Amino acid sequence: MTTESLSRPTLLITDAYNTQNLTPTTRKDRDAQLIDLLTSAIRNQQTLLIPIDSTTRVLELSYILEQHWQQNRIQYPLVLVGNQSARTAVLARSMLEWMGEGVEKQFGMRREVPFDF
């Protein structure tokens, strides 16, 4: 091994702090863990703020949380706050045919409009 190969590594690991943390591998498991955490916080009278940078993830999480709120009859409001939040929700409501199967079924069977905060 030469000193030149050390100055330009292919892979450089600088930290192994979180290697022992086991995170759920599927999105469904991660979302379930998030909902459990949120529900626990709400039961303890805590206020929650979830910063999200991706518009698509905002819609996805808001849909998941809205479903959970309805199924469990949670009385605390869900609020979508952001620069483009109102526009994003309006656009999402106008494009239901492009959403996933669950959103289409909800609208088709119960005539409930998702993303109506």
DSSP file (Angstrom, degrees, kcal/mol; ACC not computed):
  #  RESIDUE AA STRUCTURE BP1 BP2  ACC     N-H-->O    O-->H-N    N-H-->O    O-->H-N    TCO  KAPPA ALPHA  PHI   PSI    X-CA   Y-CA   Z-CA
    1    1 A M              0   0    0      0, 0.0     2,-0.2     0, 0.0     0, 0.0   0.000 360.0 360.0 360.0 130.9    0.0    0.0    0.0
    2    2 A T     >  -     0   0    0      1,-0.1     4,-0.9     0, 0.0     3,-0.2  -0.575 360.0-115.4 -99.5 164.9    1.4    3.4   -1.0
    3    3 A T  H  > S+     0   0    0      1,-0.2     4,-1.2    -2,-0.2     3,-0.1   0.793 114.8  62.3 -67.3 -27.3    0.9    6.7    0.6
    4    4 A E  H  > S+     0   0    0      1,-0.2     4,-0.9     2,-0.2     3,-0.2   0.888  99.4  53.2 -66.1 -38.5   -0.8    7.9   -2.6
    5    5 A S  H  4 S+     0   0    0      1,-0.2    -1,-0.2    -3,-0.2    -2,-0.2   0.798 107.9  52.1 -67.7 -27.2   -3.6    5.3   -2.2
    6    6 A L  H  < S+     0   0    0     -4,-0.9    -1,-0.2     1,-0.2    -2,-0.2   0.778 104.0  56.0 -77.6 -26.3   -4.2    6.6    1.4
    7    7 A S  H  < S+     0   0    0     -4,-1.2    -1,-0.2     1,-0.3    -2,-0.2   0.712 116.2  36.1 -78.8 -19.4   -4.6   10.1    0.2
    8    8 A R  S  < S-     0   0    0     -4,-0.9    -1,-0.3    -3,-0.1    -2,-0.1  -0.596  83.4-177.1-130.5  71.3   -7.4    9.2   -2.2
    9    9 A P        -     0   0    0      0, 0.0     3,-0.2     0, 0.0    -3,-0.1  -0.327  29.0-142.4 -71.8 152.6   -9.4    6.5   -0.6
   10   10 A T  S    S+     0   0    0      1,-0.3     2,-0.4    -5,-0.1    -5,-0.0   0.840  93.4  18.4 -75.9 -37.2  -12.3    4.8   -2.4
   11   11 A L        -     0   0    0      2,-0.0     2,-0.5    -3,-0.0    -1,-0.3  -0.999  67.4-171.8-138.2 131.7  -14.3    4.7    0.9
   12   12 A L        -     0   0    0     -2,-0.4     2,-0.6    -3,-0.2     0, 0.0  -0.956   5.2-164.5-128.3 112.6  -13.6    6.7    4.0
   13   13 A I        +     0   0    0     -2,-0.5     3,-0.1     1,-0.1    -2,-0.0  -0.859  14.1 170.2 -96.6 118.8  -15.5    5.9    7.2
   14   14 A T        +     0   0    0     -2,-0.6     2,-0.3     1,-0.3    -1,-0.1   0.593  62.3  26.9-104.8 -13.0  -15.2    8.7    9.7
   15   15 A D        +     0   0    0      1,-0.1    -1,-0.3     2,-0.0     3,-0.1  -0.990  39.5 176.1-153.5 139.0  -17.7    7.7   12.3
   16   16 A A    >   +     0   0    0     -2,-0.3     3,-1.2    -3,-0.1     4,-0.2   0.015  48.0 120.6-127.5  25.4  -19.2    4.5   13.6
   17   17 A Y  T 3  S+     0   0    0      1,-0.3     3,-0.5     2,-0.1    -1,-0.1   0.881  77.9  39.4 -60.7 -43.7  -21.3    6.0   16.4
   18   18 A N  T >  S+     0   0    0      1,-0.2     3,-1.0     2,-0.1    -1,-0.3   0.194  80.8 106.7 -96.1  16.6  -24.7    4.8   15.2
   19   19 A T  T <  S+     0   0    0     -3,-1.2    -1,-0.2     1,-0.2    -2,-0.1   0.783  79.5  51.9 -67.4 -24.8  -23.7    1.4   14.1
   20   20 A Q  T 3  S+     0   0    0     -3,-0.5     2,-0.5    -4,-0.2    -1,-0.2   0.583  84.9 102.4 -87.4 -10.1  -25.4   -0.3   17.1
   21   21 A N    <   -     0   0    0     -3,-1.0     2,-0.7    -4,-0.1    -3,-0.0  -0.624  63.7-149.5 -76.3 124.3  -28.8    1.5   16.5
   22   22 A L        -     0   0    0     -2,-0.5    -2,-0.1     3,-0.0    -3,-0.0  -0.852  17.0-173.7 -97.6 114.9  -31.2   -0.9   14.9
   23   23 A T        -     0   0    0     -2,-0.7     7,-0.1     1,-0.1    -2,-0.0  -0.812  35.2 -94.7-106.3 148.7  -33.7    1.0   12.7
   24   24 A P        -     0   0    0      0, 0.0    -1,-0.1     0, 0.0     6,-0.0  -0.319  30.2-147.8 -59.1 142.6  -36.7   -0.6   11.0
   25   25 A T  S    S+     0   0    0      4,-0.0     2,-0.3    -3,-0.0     3,-0.0   0.786  73.0  63.5 -88.6 -27.9  -35.8   -1.6    7.5
   26   26 A T  S  > S-     0   0    0      1,-0.1     4,-2.3     0, 0.0     5,-0.2  -0.691  79.4-127.9 -99.6 152.9  -39.1   -1.1    5.7
   27   27 A R  H  > S+     0   0    0     -2,-0.3     4,-3.0     1,-0.2     5,-0.2   0.880 110.8  57.5 -62.1 -37.8  -40.9    2.1    5.3
   28   28 A K  H  > S+     0   0    0      1,-0.2     4,-2.2     2,-0.2    -1,-0.2   0.912 108.4  46.1 -60.1 -42.8  -44.1    0.6    6.8
   29   29 A D  H  > S+     0   0    0      2,-0.2     4,-2.3     1,-0.2    -1,-0.2   0.898 113.1  49.4 -66.9 -40.8  -42.2   -0.3   10.0
   30   30 A R  H  X S+     0   0    0     -4,-2.3     4,-2.2     2,-0.2    -2,-0.2   0.908 112.0  48.5 -65.0 -40.9  -40.6    3.1   10.2
   31   31 A D  H  X S+     0   0    0     -4,-3.0     4,-2.5     2,-0.2    -2,-0.2   0.896 111.0  50.4 -65.6 -39.6  -44.0    4.8    9.7
   32   32 A A  H  X S+     0   0    0     -4,-2.2     4,-2.3    -5,-0.2    -2,-0.2   0.900 110.6  49.7 -64.2 -40.6  -45.5    2.6   12.4
   33   33 A Q  H  X S+     0   0    0     -4,-2.3     4,-2.2     2,-0.2    -2,-0.2   0.898 111.1  49.8 -65.1 -40.0  -42.7    3.4   14.8
   34   34 A L  H  X S+     0   0    0     -4,-2.2     4,-2.7     2,-0.2    -2,-0.2   0.922 110.6  49.2 -63.6 -44.7  -43.3    7.2   14.0
   35   35 A I  H  X S+     0   0    0     -4,-2.5     4,-2.9     1,-0.2     5,-0.2   0.900 110.6  50.9 -63.5 -40.7  -47.0    6.9   14.6
   36   36 A D  H  X S+     0   0    0     -4,-2.3     4,-2.2     2,-0.2    -1,-0.2   0.919 111.8  47.6 -61.2 -43.3  -46.4    5.1   17.9
   37   37 A L  H  X S+     0   0    0     -4,-2.2     4,-2.1     2,-0.2    -2,-0.2   0.916 113.9  46.9 -64.1 -44.1  -44.0    7.8   19.0
   38   38 A L  H  X S+     0   0    0     -4,-2.7     4,-2.5     2,-0.2    -2,-0.2   0.916 112.1  49.8 -64.8 -44.2  -46.4   10.6   18.0
   39   39 A T  H  X S+     0   0    0     -4,-2.9     4,-2.3     1,-0.2    -1,-0.2   0.900 110.7  50.4 -62.3 -41.3  -49.4    8.9   19.8
   40   40 A S  H  X S+     0   0    0     -4,-2.2     4,-1.2    -5,-0.2    -1,-0.2   0.915 110.9  48.9 -62.9 -43.3  -47.3    8.4   22.9
   41   41 A A  H  <>S+     0   0    0     -4,-2.1     5,-2.3     1,-0.2     3,-0.3   0.900 110.7  50.4 -63.9 -41.0  -46.3   12.1   22.9
   42   42 A I  H ><5S+     0   0    0     -4,-2.5     3,-2.0     1,-0.2    -1,-0.2   0.907 106.6  54.3 -65.0 -41.5  -49.9   13.2   22.4
   43   43 A R  H 3<5S+     0   0    0     -4,-2.3    -1,-0.2     1,-0.3    -2,-0.2   0.791 106.2  54.0 -62.2 -26.4  -51.1   11.1   25.3
   44   44 A N  T 3<5S-     0   0    0     -4,-1.2    -1,-0.3    -3,-0.3    -2,-0.2   0.177 120.5-111.0 -93.2  16.9  -48.5   12.9   27.4
   45   45 A Q  T < 5 +     0   0    0     -3,-2.0     2,-0.3     1,-0.2    -3,-0.2   0.828  67.0 150.4  60.6  35.8  -49.9   16.3   26.4
   46   46 A Q      < -     0   0    0     -5,-2.3     2,-0.4    -6,-0.1    -1,-0.2  -0.707  45.6-125.5 -98.6 151.6  -46.8   17.2   24.3
   47   47 A T        -     0   0    0     -2,-0.3     2,-0.4     2,-0.0    -5,-0.0  -0.769  27.4-151.5 -93.2 140.6  -46.8   19.5   21.3
   48   48 A L        -     0   0    0     -2,-0.4     2,-0.4     2,-0.0   -10,-0.0  -0.907  18.5-179.8-120.3 142.4  -45.2   18.0   18.1
   49   49 A L        -     0   0    0     -2,-0.4    -2,-0.0     2,-0.0     0, 0.0  -0.981   7.5-167.6-136.1 124.5  -43.5   19.5   15.2
   50   50 A I        -     0   0    0     -2,-0.4     2,-0.4     2,-0.0    -2,-0.0  -0.892  10.3-154.0-115.7 100.8  -42.2   17.3   12.3
   51   51 A P        +     0   0    0      0, 0.0     2,-0.4     0, 0.0    -2,-0.0  -0.607  19.7 175.2 -75.8 129.2  -39.9   19.2   10.0
   52   52 A I        -     0   0    0     -2,-0.4    -2,-0.0     1,-0.1     6,-0.0  -0.999  21.8-168.7-135.5 134.7  -39.9   17.6    6.5
   53   53 A D        +     0   0    0     -2,-0.4     2,-0.5     1,-0.0    -1,-0.1   0.642  66.1  79.3-100.2 -15.2  -38.2   18.9    3.4
   54   54 A S     >  -     0   0    0      1,-0.2     4,-2.1     2,-0.0     5,-0.1  -0.829  63.9-152.0-100.2 125.7  -39.7   16.8    0.7
   55   55 A T  H  > S+     0   0    0     -2,-0.5     4,-2.0     1,-0.2     5,-0.2   0.883  98.5  52.3 -60.6 -39.7  -43.2   17.7   -0.6
   56   56 A T  H  > S+     0   0    0      1,-0.2     4,-2.3     2,-0.2    -1,-0.2   0.891 109.3  48.9 -66.5 -37.4  -44.0   14.1   -1.5
   57   57 A R  H  > S+     0   0    0      2,-0.2     4,-3.0     1,-0.2     5,-0.3   0.853 107.1  56.9 -69.9 -33.0  -43.0   12.9    2.0
   58   58 A V  H  X S+     0   0    0     -4,-2.1     4,-2.6     2,-0.2    -2,-0.2   0.943 110.2  44.0 -59.5 -47.5  -45.2   15.7    3.5
   59   59 A L  H  X S+     0   0    0     -4,-2.0     4,-2.2     2,-0.2    -2,-0.2   0.911 114.5  49.9 -64.5 -42.1  -48.2   14.3    1.5
   60   60 A E  H  X S+     0   0    0     -4,-2.3     4,-2.3     2,-0.2    -2,-0.2   0.946 115.2  41.6 -63.4 -49.2  -47.4   10.8    2.4
   61   61 A L  H  X S+     0   0    0     -4,-3.0     4,-3.0     1,-0.2     5,-0.3   0.892 113.0  53.4 -67.3 -39.0  -47.0   11.4    6.1
   62   62 A S  H  X S+     0   0    0     -4,-2.6     4,-2.4    -5,-0.3    -1,-0.2   0.896 110.5  47.9 -64.1 -37.4  -50.0   13.7    6.2
   63   63 A Y  H  X S+     0   0    0     -4,-2.2     4,-2.3    -5,-0.2    -2,-0.2   0.931 113.4  47.0 -65.8 -46.0  -52.2   11.0    4.6
   64   64 A I  H  X S+     0   0    0     -4,-2.3     4,-2.2     1,-0.2    -2,-0.2   0.927 115.7  45.2 -61.8 -45.5  -50.9    8.3    7.0
   65   65 A L  H  X S+     0   0    0     -4,-3.0     4,-2.8     2,-0.2    -1,-0.2   0.895 110.7  53.3 -67.5 -39.5  -51.4   10.5   10.0
   66   66 A E  H  X S+     0   0    0     -4,-2.4     4,-2.2    -5,-0.3    -1,-0.2   0.911 110.2  48.2 -61.4 -41.9  -54.9   11.6    8.9
   67   67 A Q  H  X S+     0   0    0     -4,-2.3     4,-2.7     2,-0.2     5,-0.2   0.926 112.6  48.2 -62.5 -45.4  -55.9    8.0    8.5
   68   68 A H  H  X S+     0   0    0     -4,-2.2     4,-2.1     1,-0.2    -2,-0.2   0.904 110.6  51.5 -62.8 -41.6  -54.5    7.2   12.0
   69   69 A W  H  <>S+     0   0    0     -4,-2.8     5,-2.0     2,-0.2     4,-0.5   0.918 113.4  44.7 -61.5 -44.3  -56.3   10.2   13.5
   70   70 A Q  H ><5S+     0   0    0     -4,-2.2     3,-0.7     1,-0.2    -2,-0.2   0.931 113.6  48.5 -67.6 -45.6  -59.7    9.1   11.9
   71   71 A Q  H 3<5S+     0   0    0     -4,-2.7    -1,-0.2     1,-0.2    -2,-0.2   0.848 120.9  36.2 -64.4 -34.6  -59.3    5.4   12.9
   72   72 A N  T 3<5S-     0   0    0     -4,-2.1    -1,-0.2    -5,-0.2    -2,-0.2   0.332 104.6-126.5-102.4   6.1  -58.4    6.2   16.5
   73   73 A R  T < 5 -     0   0    0     -3,-0.7     2,-0.4    -4,-0.5    -3,-0.2   0.888  38.2-177.5  50.0  47.8  -60.7    9.2   16.8
   74   74 A I      < -     0   0    0     -5,-2.0    -1,-0.2    -6,-0.2    -2,-0.1  -0.639  17.0-157.0 -77.4 129.3  -57.9   11.4   18.0
   75   75 A Q        +     0   0    0     -2,-0.4    -1,-0.1     2,-0.1    -2,-0.0   0.579  60.1 101.1 -88.2 -11.5  -59.3   14.9   18.8
   76   76 A Y  S    S-     0   0    0      1,-0.1     2,-0.1    -7,-0.0    -2,-0.1  -0.532  77.1-113.3 -75.4 140.9  -56.1   16.9   18.4
   77   77 A P        -     0   0    0      0, 0.0     2,-0.5     0, 0.0    -1,-0.1  -0.412  14.0-137.5 -77.6 149.4  -55.8   18.8   15.1
   78   78 A L        -     0   0    0     -2,-0.1     2,-0.4    39,-0.1   -16,-0.0  -0.902  24.1-168.2 -97.5 131.3  -53.3   18.0   12.4
   79   79 A V        -     0   0    0     -2,-0.5     2,-0.7     2,-0.0     0, 0.0  -0.985  14.2-153.5-127.1 128.7  -51.9   21.2   10.9
   80   80 A L        -     0   0    0     -2,-0.4     2,-0.4    37,-0.1     9,-0.1  -0.898  22.5-178.6-101.3 113.7  -49.8   21.5    7.8
   81   81 A V        +     0   0    0     -2,-0.7     2,-0.3     4,-0.1     3,-0.1  -0.934  22.7  98.4-118.9 133.9  -47.6   24.5    8.0
   82   82 A G  S >  S-     0   0    0     -2,-0.4     3,-0.6     1,-0.1     4,-0.4  -0.920  76.3 -81.3 168.4 170.6  -45.2   25.8    5.4
   83   83 A N  T 3  S+     0   0    0     -2,-0.3     4,-0.2     1,-0.2     3,-0.2   0.909 128.0  19.2 -56.7 -46.1  -44.5   28.1    2.5
   84   84 A Q  T 3> S+     0   0    0      1,-0.1     4,-2.9     2,-0.1    -1,-0.2   0.159  90.6 114.5-112.2  16.7  -46.3   26.1    0.0
   85   85 A S  H <> S+     0   0    0     -3,-0.6     4,-2.4     1,-0.2     5,-0.2   0.902  78.4  46.0 -61.9 -45.0  -48.5   23.9    2.2
   86   86 A A  H  > S+     0   0    0     -4,-0.4     4,-2.2     1,-0.2    -1,-0.2   0.932 116.4  45.9 -63.8 -44.4  -51.9   25.3    1.2
   87   87 A R  H  > S+     0   0    0      2,-0.2     4,-2.6     1,-0.2    -2,-0.2   0.898 111.7  52.2 -64.8 -40.6  -51.0   25.0   -2.5
   88   88 A T  H  X S+     0   0    0     -4,-2.9     4,-2.4     1,-0.2    -2,-0.2   0.924 110.7  47.2 -61.7 -45.3  -49.5   21.5   -2.1
   89   89 A A  H  X S+     0   0    0     -4,-2.4     4,-2.2    -5,-0.2    -2,-0.2   0.901 112.5  49.5 -65.0 -41.1  -52.7   20.3   -0.4
   90   90 A V  H  X S+     0   0    0     -4,-2.2     4,-1.6     2,-0.2    -2,-0.2   0.925 112.5  47.4 -63.7 -45.0  -55.0   21.9   -3.1
   91   91 A L  H  X S+     0   0    0     -4,-2.6     4,-0.7     1,-0.2    -2,-0.2   0.902 111.1  51.6 -63.2 -40.4  -52.9   20.3   -5.9
   92   92 A A  H >< S+     0   0    0     -4,-2.4     3,-0.9     1,-0.2    -1,-0.2   0.910 109.2  50.1 -63.5 -41.4  -52.9   16.9   -4.1
   93   93 A R  H >< S+     0   0    0     -4,-2.2     3,-0.6     1,-0.2    -1,-0.2   0.816 109.6  52.0 -66.2 -29.4  -56.7   17.1   -3.8
   94   94 A S  H 3< S+     0   0    0     -4,-1.6    -1,-0.2     1,-0.2    -2,-0.2   0.577 110.0  49.3 -84.0  -8.0  -57.1   17.9   -7.5
   95   95 A M  T X<  +     0   0    0     -3,-0.9     3,-1.7    -4,-0.7     4,-0.3  -0.190  62.9 135.0-122.7  41.2  -54.9   15.0   -8.6
   96   96 A L  G X   +     0   0    0     -3,-0.6     3,-1.4     1,-0.3    -1,-0.1   0.805  66.6  66.0 -62.2 -29.3  -56.4   12.1   -6.7
   97   97 A E  G 3  S+     0   0    0      1,-0.3    -1,-0.3    -3,-0.2    -2,-0.1   0.710 100.8  51.3 -67.1 -17.0  -56.4    9.9   -9.8
   98   98 A W  G <  S+     0   0    0     -3,-1.7    -1,-0.3    -6,-0.2    -2,-0.2   0.466  94.7  94.5 -95.1  -3.8  -52.6   10.0   -9.7
   99   99 A M  S <  S-     0   0    0     -3,-1.4    -3,-0.0    -4,-0.3     5,-0.0  -0.188  87.0 -76.8 -80.3 176.8  -52.4    9.0   -6.1
  100  100 A G     >  -     0   0    0      1,-0.1     4,-1.9     4,-0.0     3,-0.3  -0.120  47.3 -97.3 -69.6 171.4  -52.0    5.4   -4.8
  101  101 A E  H  > S+     0   0    0      1,-0.2     4,-2.5     2,-0.2     5,-0.2   0.842 120.4  57.3 -60.9 -37.6  -54.7    2.8   -4.7
  102  102 A G  H  > S+     0   0    0      2,-0.2     4,-2.1     1,-0.2    -1,-0.2   0.883 106.9  48.1 -63.5 -39.3  -55.6    3.5   -1.0
  103  103 A V  H  > S+     0   0    0     -3,-0.3     4,-2.2     2,-0.2     5,-0.2   0.920 112.0  49.3 -67.7 -43.6  -56.3    7.2   -1.6
  104  104 A E  H  X S+     0   0    0     -4,-1.9     4,-2.9     1,-0.2    -2,-0.2   0.912 111.4  49.5 -61.9 -42.7  -58.5    6.3   -4.6
  105  105 A K  H  X S+     0   0    0     -4,-2.5     4,-3.0     2,-0.2     5,-0.5   0.916 109.3  52.0 -62.7 -43.3  -60.4    3.7   -2.6
  106  106 A Q  H  X S+     0   0    0     -4,-2.1     4,-1.7     1,-0.2     6,-1.1   0.927 115.6  40.6 -59.8 -45.4  -61.0    6.1    0.2
  107  107 A F  H  X S+     0   0    0     -4,-2.2     4,-1.0     4,-0.2    -2,-0.2   0.912 117.9  47.7 -70.4 -41.9  -62.4    8.8   -2.1
  108  108 A G  H  < S+     0   0    0     -4,-2.9    -2,-0.2    -5,-0.2    -3,-0.2   0.882 120.5  33.9 -68.4 -40.2  -64.4    6.3   -4.2
  109  109 A M  H  < S+     0   0    0     -4,-3.0    -3,-0.2    -5,-0.2    -2,-0.2   0.916 135.4  18.5 -84.1 -45.9  -66.0    4.4   -1.4
  110  110 A R  H  < S-     0   0    0     -4,-1.7    -3,-0.2    -5,-0.5    -2,-0.2   0.517  89.5-129.7-107.2  -6.6  -66.6    7.0    1.3
  111  111 A R     <  +     0   0    0     -4,-1.0     2,-0.5    -5,-0.5    -4,-0.2   0.802  54.8 151.6  57.6  30.3  -66.3   10.2   -0.7
  112  112 A E        -     0   0    0     -6,-1.1    -1,-0.2     1,-0.0    -2,-0.1  -0.801  42.6-136.3 -89.7 130.7  -63.8   11.5    1.8
  113  113 A V    >   -     0   0    0     -2,-0.5     3,-0.6    -3,-0.1   -20,-0.1  -0.779  17.1-141.1 -90.8 117.1  -61.4   14.0    0.4
  114  114 A P  T 3  S+     0   0    0      0, 0.0     3,-0.1     0, 0.0   -51,-0.1  -0.325  82.0  32.2 -71.4 161.1  -57.8   13.3    1.6
  115  115 A F  T 3  S+     0   0    0      1,-0.2     2,-0.9   -53,-0.1   -22,-0.2   0.766  77.1 137.3  63.7  28.9  -55.5   16.2    2.4
  116  116 A D    <         0   0    0     -3,-0.6    -1,-0.2     1,-0.2    -3,-0.1  -0.719 360.0 360.0-104.1  80.4  -58.5   18.4    3.5
  117  117 A F              0   0    0     -2,-0.9    -1,-0.2    -3,-0.1   -39,-0.1   0.444 360.0 360.0 -85.5 360.0  -57.0   19.9    6.6
